[in-house]
Amino acid sequence: MTEEEKRKERYEEFRKKCKDMSQNVVNTILSKIPDDVIEHLGNSKKEILLAIKSMIDEEIKRTEDDVQKAKEAKVKS
């Protein structure tokens, strides 16, 4: 095994340990949070995402309207 391969292997092992450790921290924190708080936070995130989706949908509609107006203006010319 070359030095480069050894270095990559050590790096991957380190990365896996860091990922496992961070997941353990998250799990420990989550285990301390009451279920109703977790549900409330999840619902809040969902509401934010729905609001963003609504803004995107409206912008798509405006874009479609602008395209239609441009086509109509082209036909009138």
PyMOL CGO cylinders between C-alpha atoms (Angstrom):
from pymol import cmd
from pymol.cgo import CYLINDER

trace = [
    CYLINDER, 0.00, 0.00, 0.00, 1.40, 3.38, -0.98, 0.3, 1, 1, 1, 1, 1, 1,
    CYLINDER, 1.40, 3.38, -0.98, 1.69, 6.31, 1.40, 0.3, 1, 1, 1, 1, 1, 1,
    CYLINDER, 1.69, 6.31, 1.40, -1.08, 8.09, -0.47, 0.3, 1, 1, 1, 1, 1, 1,
    CYLINDER, -1.08, 8.09, -0.47, -3.41, 5.09, -0.05, 0.3, 1, 1, 1, 1, 1, 1,
    CYLINDER, -3.41, 5.09, -0.05, -2.55, 4.88, 3.65, 0.3, 1, 1, 1, 1, 1, 1,
    CYLINDER, -2.55, 4.88, 3.65, -3.25, 8.58, 4.05, 0.3, 1, 1, 1, 1, 1, 1,
    CYLINDER, -3.25, 8.58, 4.05, -6.61, 8.25, 2.31, 0.3, 1, 1, 1, 1, 1, 1,
    CYLINDER, -6.61, 8.25, 2.31, -7.50, 5.25, 4.46, 0.3, 1, 1, 1, 1, 1, 1,
    CYLINDER, -7.50, 5.25, 4.46, -6.63, 7.12, 7.67, 0.3, 1, 1, 1, 1, 1, 1,
    CYLINDER, -6.63, 7.12, 7.67, -8.62, 10.11, 6.48, 0.3, 1, 1, 1, 1, 1, 1,
    CYLINDER, -8.62, 10.11, 6.48, -11.69, 7.95, 5.76, 0.3, 1, 1, 1, 1, 1, 1,
    CYLINDER, -11.69, 7.95, 5.76, -11.42, 6.31, 9.18, 0.3, 1, 1, 1, 1, 1, 1,
    CYLINDER, -11.42, 6.31, 9.18, -11.17, 9.73, 10.81, 0.3, 1, 1, 1, 1, 1, 1,
    CYLINDER, -11.17, 9.73, 10.81, -14.16, 10.98, 8.82, 0.3, 1, 1, 1, 1, 1, 1,
    CYLINDER, -14.16, 10.98, 8.82, -16.25, 7.98, 9.84, 0.3, 1, 1, 1, 1, 1, 1,
    CYLINDER, -16.25, 7.98, 9.84, -15.35, 8.45, 13.51, 0.3, 1, 1, 1, 1, 1, 1,
    CYLINDER, -15.35, 8.45, 13.51, -16.26, 12.15, 13.31, 0.3, 1, 1, 1, 1, 1, 1,
    CYLINDER, -16.26, 12.15, 13.31, -19.58, 11.33, 11.65, 0.3, 1, 1, 1, 1, 1, 1,
    CYLINDER, -19.58, 11.33, 11.65, -20.37, 8.68, 14.28, 0.3, 1, 1, 1, 1, 1, 1,
    CYLINDER, -20.37, 8.68, 14.28, -19.43, 11.05, 17.08, 0.3, 1, 1, 1, 1, 1, 1,
    CYLINDER, -19.43, 11.05, 17.08, -21.56, 13.89, 15.72, 0.3, 1, 1, 1, 1, 1, 1,
    CYLINDER, -21.56, 13.89, 15.72, -24.51, 11.52, 15.29, 0.3, 1, 1, 1, 1, 1, 1,
    CYLINDER, -24.51, 11.52, 15.29, -24.11, 10.43, 18.91, 0.3, 1, 1, 1, 1, 1, 1,
    CYLINDER, -24.11, 10.43, 18.91, -24.16, 14.07, 20.02, 0.3, 1, 1, 1, 1, 1, 1,
    CYLINDER, -24.16, 14.07, 20.02, -27.31, 14.74, 17.99, 0.3, 1, 1, 1, 1, 1, 1,
    CYLINDER, -27.31, 14.74, 17.99, -28.99, 11.62, 19.36, 0.3, 1, 1, 1, 1, 1, 1,
    CYLINDER, -28.99, 11.62, 19.36, -28.09, 12.61, 22.92, 0.3, 1, 1, 1, 1, 1, 1,
    CYLINDER, -28.09, 12.61, 22.92, -29.51, 16.10, 22.46, 0.3, 1, 1, 1, 1, 1, 1,
    CYLINDER, -29.51, 16.10, 22.46, -32.67, 14.81, 20.79, 0.3, 1, 1, 1, 1, 1, 1,
    CYLINDER, -32.67, 14.81, 20.79, -33.24, 12.30, 23.58, 0.3, 1, 1, 1, 1, 1, 1,
    CYLINDER, -33.24, 12.30, 23.58, -33.49, 15.23, 26.02, 0.3, 1, 1, 1, 1, 1, 1,
    CYLINDER, -33.49, 15.23, 26.02, -36.07, 17.17, 23.99, 0.3, 1, 1, 1, 1, 1, 1,
    CYLINDER, -36.07, 17.17, 23.99, -39.74, 16.42, 24.74, 0.3, 1, 1, 1, 1, 1, 1,
    CYLINDER, -39.74, 16.42, 24.74, -41.72, 14.82, 21.92, 0.3, 1, 1, 1, 1, 1, 1,
    CYLINDER, -41.72, 14.82, 21.92, -44.15, 17.73, 21.65, 0.3, 1, 1, 1, 1, 1, 1,
    CYLINDER, -44.15, 17.73, 21.65, -41.25, 20.15, 21.13, 0.3, 1, 1, 1, 1, 1, 1,
    CYLINDER, -41.25, 20.15, 21.13, -39.78, 17.92, 18.40, 0.3, 1, 1, 1, 1, 1, 1,
    CYLINDER, -39.78, 17.92, 18.40, -43.20, 17.78, 16.73, 0.3, 1, 1, 1, 1, 1, 1,
    CYLINDER, -43.20, 17.78, 16.73, -43.60, 21.57, 16.99, 0.3, 1, 1, 1, 1, 1, 1,
    CYLINDER, -43.60, 21.57, 16.99, -40.15, 22.15, 15.46, 0.3, 1, 1, 1, 1, 1, 1,
    CYLINDER, -40.15, 22.15, 15.46, -40.96, 19.72, 12.65, 0.3, 1, 1, 1, 1, 1, 1,
    CYLINDER, -40.96, 19.72, 12.65, -44.23, 21.51, 11.96, 0.3, 1, 1, 1, 1, 1, 1,
    CYLINDER, -44.23, 21.51, 11.96, -42.45, 24.88, 11.98, 0.3, 1, 1, 1, 1, 1, 1,
    CYLINDER, -42.45, 24.88, 11.98, -39.92, 23.64, 9.44, 0.3, 1, 1, 1, 1, 1, 1,
    CYLINDER, -39.92, 23.64, 9.44, -42.74, 22.31, 7.28, 0.3, 1, 1, 1, 1, 1, 1,
    CYLINDER, -42.74, 22.31, 7.28, -44.55, 25.68, 7.40, 0.3, 1, 1, 1, 1, 1, 1,
    CYLINDER, -44.55, 25.68, 7.40, -41.39, 27.51, 6.36, 0.3, 1, 1, 1, 1, 1, 1,
    CYLINDER, -41.39, 27.51, 6.36, -40.88, 25.12, 3.46, 0.3, 1, 1, 1, 1, 1, 1,
    CYLINDER, -40.88, 25.12, 3.46, -44.51, 25.51, 2.39, 0.3, 1, 1, 1, 1, 1, 1,
    CYLINDER, -44.51, 25.51, 2.39, -44.14, 29.31, 2.48, 0.3, 1, 1, 1, 1, 1, 1,
    CYLINDER, -44.14, 29.31, 2.48, -41.03, 29.10, 0.30, 0.3, 1, 1, 1, 1, 1, 1,
    CYLINDER, -41.03, 29.10, 0.30, -42.86, 26.73, -2.06, 0.3, 1, 1, 1, 1, 1, 1,
    CYLINDER, -42.86, 26.73, -2.06, -45.73, 29.19, -2.30, 0.3, 1, 1, 1, 1, 1, 1,
    CYLINDER, -45.73, 29.19, -2.30, -43.34, 32.02, -3.21, 0.3, 1, 1, 1, 1, 1, 1,
    CYLINDER, -43.34, 32.02, -3.21, -41.67, 29.84, -5.85, 0.3, 1, 1, 1, 1, 1, 1,
    CYLINDER, -41.67, 29.84, -5.85, -45.04, 28.81, -7.30, 0.3, 1, 1, 1, 1, 1, 1,
    CYLINDER, -45.04, 28.81, -7.30, -46.08, 32.46, -7.55, 0.3, 1, 1, 1, 1, 1, 1,
    CYLINDER, -46.08, 32.46, -7.55, -42.82, 33.40, -9.26, 0.3, 1, 1, 1, 1, 1, 1,
    CYLINDER, -42.82, 33.40, -9.26, -43.30, 30.54, -11.75, 0.3, 1, 1, 1, 1, 1, 1,
    CYLINDER, -43.30, 30.54, -11.75, -46.81, 31.83, -12.50, 0.3, 1, 1, 1, 1, 1, 1,
    CYLINDER, -46.81, 31.83, -12.50, -45.47, 35.36, -13.06, 0.3, 1, 1, 1, 1, 1, 1,
    CYLINDER, -45.47, 35.36, -13.06, -42.79, 33.99, -15.38, 0.3, 1, 1, 1, 1, 1, 1,
    CYLINDER, -42.79, 33.99, -15.38, -45.37, 32.03, -17.37, 0.3, 1, 1, 1, 1, 1, 1,
    CYLINDER, -45.37, 32.03, -17.37, -47.55, 35.16, -17.61, 0.3, 1, 1, 1, 1, 1, 1,
    CYLINDER, -47.55, 35.16, -17.61, -44.57, 37.22, -18.80, 0.3, 1, 1, 1, 1, 1, 1,
    CYLINDER, -44.57, 37.22, -18.80, -43.75, 34.64, -21.46, 0.3, 1, 1, 1, 1, 1, 1,
    CYLINDER, -43.75, 34.64, -21.46, -47.36, 34.63, -22.65, 0.3, 1, 1, 1, 1, 1, 1,
    CYLINDER, -47.36, 34.63, -22.65, -47.43, 38.45, -22.80, 0.3, 1, 1, 1, 1, 1, 1,
    CYLINDER, -47.43, 38.45, -22.80, -44.17, 38.47, -24.76, 0.3, 1, 1, 1, 1, 1, 1,
    CYLINDER, -44.17, 38.47, -24.76, -45.60, 35.98, -27.27, 0.3, 1, 1, 1, 1, 1, 1,
    CYLINDER, -45.60, 35.98, -27.27, -48.78, 38.04, -27.64, 0.3, 1, 1, 1, 1, 1, 1,
    CYLINDER, -48.78, 38.04, -27.64, -46.76, 41.24, -28.15, 0.3, 1, 1, 1, 1, 1, 1,
    CYLINDER, -46.76, 41.24, -28.15, -44.70, 39.49, -30.82, 0.3, 1, 1, 1, 1, 1, 1,
    CYLINDER, -44.70, 39.49, -30.82, -47.83, 38.41, -32.70, 0.3, 1, 1, 1, 1, 1, 1,
    CYLINDER, -47.83, 38.41, -32.70, -49.24, 41.98, -32.63, 0.3, 1, 1, 1, 1, 1, 1,
    CYLINDER, -49.24, 41.98, -32.63, -46.04, 43.41, -34.15, 0.3, 1, 1, 1, 1, 1, 1,
]
cmd.load_cgo(trace, "trace")
